[in-house]
Amino acid sequence: MDGRRKSTRDYHKELDLDQRARARAKRRMERRKREKRLRIGGLLLILILILTLILSLRSKSKSQVDKFTKAIKGYDINYLEDKSDRMALIMDVLGKSYSNDEAKAKEFIASNFTNLTVEYVGEEKKDGGKEVSLDISNVNYIDVYDSLDINKNHEDYMERLKDEKSPRANAKVTIFIKNSLFGYEIFESRAFVNAILGGALDYVKE
């Protein structure tokens, strides 16, 4: 009788130990699942932050390119002097090369860049800033002039420059945007200047 009671007690004790072991194993498994979810969640958060930073930098660069393009098309001399390396000087020389008449020179610049398009493509981080890749399209003012009838005049030339049907040249170029404490400065390559002029510099020997 005592042997049977002991066996029954031992059986229940072993059963209780087994249940507790299973409960501990279950808790360990649930803890591991929680830890795994936390690790995955942490990695996803880091990935989201990295993607957000990349998109923010791309958006900032695109905004800088758009402002630069707007300044060129609108002949915003103050912006060009403040934010670019040589663009203000280049624009001044371009206008005077056409006419010493200030009004005609400004009209020529405005007409010349009416069809200019500059699209941000991407960027690569460099020491001190970033190299920004661009797709550029514009008319070539020399080709447009040559396409006019023999009786060339200022009005017809300006209209032909502004005509969206005038042939355009396309180019892929880069500019360098240097970061500074108070903003940024854009350094134009010769290829960039040639591109916004529709390839006009190809007629000029370096």
GIUR-V513206 format. One record per backbone hydrogen bond with DSSP energy under -0.5 kcal/mol. NH is the residue of the N-H (numbers start at 1). CO is the residue of the C=O. E is the energy in kcal/mol with one decimal. If there is no record, write none. Layout:
NH CO E
NH CO E
This chain:
5 1 -2.1
6 2 -2.5
7 3 -2.3
8 4 -2.4
9 5 -2.9
10 6 -3.1
11 7 -2.4
12 8 -2.6
13 9 -2.5
14 10 -2.9
15 11 -2.5
16 12 -2.6
17 13 -2.6
18 14 -2.3
19 15 -2.3
20 16 -2.3
21 17 -2.2
22 18 -2.3
23 19 -2.4
24 20 -2.6
25 21 -2.5
26 22 -2.4
27 23 -2.5
28 24 -2.7
29 25 -2.3
30 26 -2.5
31 27 -2.5
32 28 -2.5
33 29 -2.1
34 30 -2.2
35 31 -2.7
36 32 -2.4
37 33 -2.5
38 34 -2.5
39 35 -2.4
40 36 -2.7
41 37 -2.8
42 38 -2.5
43 39 -2.4
44 40 -2.5
45 41 -2.1
46 42 -2.2
47 43 -2.5
48 44 -2.5
49 45 -2.3
50 46 -2.4
51 47 -2.6
52 48 -2.5
53 49 -2.2
54 50 -2.5
55 51 -2.6
56 52 -2.2
57 53 -2.4
58 54 -2.5
59 55 -2.5
60 56 -2.2
61 57 -2.5
62 58 -2.6
63 59 -2.1
64 60 -2.0
65 61 -2.4
66 62 -2.6
67 63 -2.2
68 64 -2.1
69 65 -2.6
70 66 -2.4
71 67 -2.1
72 68 -1.9
73 69 -2.7
74 70 -2.2
75 72 -0.8
76 71 -2.6
77 75 -1.6
80 76 -2.3
81 77 -2.4
82 78 -1.8
83 79 -3.2
84 80 -1.7
85 186 -2.1
90 86 -2.5
91 87 -2.5
92 88 -1.9
93 89 -2.5
94 90 -2.5
95 91 -2.4
96 92 -2.3
97 93 -2.0
98 94 -0.8
98 95 -0.9
99 95 -2.1
102 100 -0.7
105 101 -2.7
106 102 -2.3
107 103 -2.1
108 104 -2.5
109 105 -2.1
110 106 -2.5
111 107 -2.7
112 108 -2.7
113 109 -1.5
114 111 -1.0
116 113 -1.0
117 137 -2.3
119 135 -2.8
121 133 -2.7
122 133 -1.1
124 131 -2.2
126 129 -2.4
129 126 -2.0
130 177 -1.8
131 124 -3.0
132 130 -0.6
132 175 -2.8
133 122 -2.8
134 173 -3.1
135 119 -2.3
136 134 -0.5
136 171 -3.1
137 117 -2.2
138 169 -1.7
141 139 -0.7
141 197 -0.5
144 140 -2.5
145 141 -1.7
146 142 -2.3
147 143 -1.3
148 145 -1.3
152 150 -1.6
157 153 -2.1
158 154 -2.5
159 155 -2.2
160 156 -2.4
161 157 -2.2
162 158 -1.9
163 159 -1.1
166 163 -1.8
169 138 -3.0
171 136 -2.4
173 134 -1.9
173 171 -0.6
175 132 -1.9
176 187 -2.1
177 130 -2.8
177 175 -0.5
178 176 -0.6
178 185 -3.0
179 128 -1.8
180 183 -2.3
183 180 -1.1
185 178 -1.9
186 83 -3.7
187 176 -3.2
188 186 -0.6
189 174 -0.5
193 189 -2.0
194 190 -2.8
195 191 -2.1
196 192 -2.4
197 193 -1.0
198 195 -1.7
199 194 -3.2
200 194 -0.5
200 197 -0.7
202 199 -1.6
203 200 -1.7
204 201 -1.7
